[in-house]
Amino acid sequence: MLSASQLEGYIRQGLACDYIQVSGDDGIHFEAVIVSPAFEGKSMVQQHQLVYGTLGDRMRAEIHALSMKTYAPQKWQELKEMEK
């Protein structure tokens, strides 16, 4: 069974991340917040495709569901400023 920390490691291996938080305790359903410079100038769909591409066959074999919130660093910073 896959752990959230293992999934985080898989994402970090294939994608430079400024911030990442993965949660999920049943081994097949996960939620992630991912901030990466690779997302700059890309649509949300393109950002998610980058993550799915990083995970490859694991999305079919080990992961049943992955809910993601993805941000380029500038958007993440803006979000954090708004929360203050």
Protein Blocks (a to p, Z undefined) as FASTA:
>chain_A
ZZfklmmmmmmmmoccfbdcdedjehpaccdddddfklgopafklmmmmmmmmnmmmlmm
mmmbdcdddddfklmmmmmmmmZZ
